[in-house]
Amino acid sequence: MMILAVDDEPLNLMIIKELFNDMHKVILVESGEDALVKLEKNVPDIVLLDVMMPGIDGIEVCKRMRANPEMDKVKIIMVSGKAMASDVHIGMDAGADHYVSKPFDMMELVDLVESYV
């Protein structure tokens, strides 16, 4: 399974790489713009998508992915420090399959990703 992790914080990306690299192919990018470029070349199975990023944020990336019929089967998990009910609602309305608040429980994230296998 291929996972695309998108986060502007390198530490968060390294944690995700450590969690999943032994089980799956993990691609790491640090911006919404880079995510869109990667998505043109490779369609992953799952995207772990930070919401708050400079430039193109996770909400916009999610909307663009959902507008592309080639990505209708990609599971999108928003991973964000924004945890208010309204934030979750915005993420889900954009097309996310799931919304996880930071700091996240590592094993819960692993279990969630594995539930999509």
Buried (B, 14 or more C-beta within 10 A) or exposed (E): BBBBBBBBBEEBBEBBBEBBEEEBEBBBBBBBBBBBEBBEEEBBBBBBBBBBBEEBBBBBBBEBBBEEEEBEEBBBBBBBBBEEEEBBEBBBEBBBBBBBBBEBEEEEBEEBBEEBE
